[in-house]
Amino acid sequence: MIFGFNTDVKHGETVYHVQSEAHPNTHTLQSTVFVQGRCLGKTSSSYADQVALPDFSEAKMHDLLKEQHRKVLEAIREGRVESVISSVAI
């Protein structure tokens, strides 16, 4: 099962859409930030080092994704979206 979150968050007059999803096959969590349908950038993290731990589960993966999503939303609210995403070439 692939977990994901989609949230709209406003900073100033700009509404950002944040889409976060887990990619279990590659042990990667990815959050992508959009404005008016245009991708501004994304951030990815690996949880591969945690998969072998005895207490690792889909619930743990879900919690890691939720935390990453929350950090991106927080950065946007604080006006520092550039600090958490890598720009996407147009």
Secondary structure as the mmCIF struct_conf table of DSSP 4:
data_model
#
loop_
_struct_conf.conf_type_id
_struct_conf.id
_struct_conf.beg_label_comp_id
_struct_conf.beg_label_asym_id
_struct_conf.beg_label_seq_id
_struct_conf.end_label_comp_id
_struct_conf.end_label_asym_id
_struct_conf.end_label_seq_id
STRN STRN1 GLY A 4 HIS A 11
TURN_TY1_P TURN_TY1_P1 GLY A 12 GLU A 13
STRN STRN2 THR A 14 HIS A 23
TURN_TY1_P TURN_TY1_P2 PRO A 24 HIS A 27
STRN STRN3 THR A 28 VAL A 35
TURN_TY1_P TURN_TY1_P3 GLN A 36 GLY A 37
STRN STRN4 ARG A 38 SER A 46
HELX_RH_AL_P HELX_RH_AL_P1 ALA A 48 VAL A 51
TURN_TY1_P TURN_TY1_P4 ALA A 52 ALA A 52
BEND BEND1 LEU A 53 LEU A 53
TURN_TY1_P TURN_TY1_P5 PRO A 54 ASP A 55
HELX_RH_AL_P HELX_RH_AL_P2 GLU A 58 ARG A 77
TURN_TY1_P TURN_TY1_P6 GLU A 78 GLY A 79
HELX_RH_3T_P HELX_RH_3T_P1 VAL A 81 SER A 83
TURN_TY1_P TURN_TY1_P7 VAL A 84 VAL A 84
STRN STRN5 SER A 86 SER A 87
HELX_LH_PP_P HELX_LH_PP_P1 VAL A 88 ALA A 89
#
